[in-house]
Amino acid sequence: MFATPAAIVSVPDPKKLQEWEGRCRRCGECCFEKTIDRYGCVHTTPEPCRFLDIHERTCRVYHQRQELEDDCVQLTPENIDTLHWLPANCSYRSELY
């Protein structure tokens, strides 16, 4: 049986949040613009978010990213299953299954 995302983090505990965010491998894939073709397939474009440091693969405004960028989605155990645009090798996804 697989653990559900809600079972991993059910309350916003700062320690668990830090552990969750520590899983990121800093690939930056989630910070590139995506397009969806007429078949519903998601494609990553070469266009990064304006706040992504493409050399370090980190967000330059990480702690303010949701306030400064409307399209920025905070990855959480609760929403990770619904974010089909994340690559299959995303460490957040692989940690859950």
CORVENSUL-V951780 format. One record per residue. RES is the residue in one letter. BURIAL is # if it has 9 or more other C-alpha atoms within 8 Angstrom, else .. Layout:
BEGIN
res: {RES & RES}
burial: {BURIAL & BURIAL}
END
This chain:
BEGIN
res: {M & F & A & T & P & A & A & I & V & S & V & P & D & P & K & K & L & Q & E & W & E & G & R & C & R & R & C & G & E & C & C & F & E & K & T & I & D & R & Y & G & C & V & H & T & T & P & E & P & C & R & F & L & D & I & H & E & R & T & C & R & V & Y & H & Q & R & Q & E & L & E & D & D & C & V & Q & L & T & P & E & N & I & D & T & L & H & W & L & P & A & N & C & S & Y & R & S & E & L & Y}
burial: {. & . & . & . & # & . & . & . & # & . & . & . & . & . & . & # & # & . & . & # & . & . & # & # & . & . & . & # & . & . & . & # & # & # & . & # & . & . & . & . & . & # & # & # & # & . & . & # & . & . & . & # & # & . & . & . & # & # & # & . & . & . & . & . & # & # & . & . & . & . & . & . & . & . & . & . & # & . & # & # & # & . & . & . & . & . & . & . & . & # & # & # & # & # & . & # & .}
END
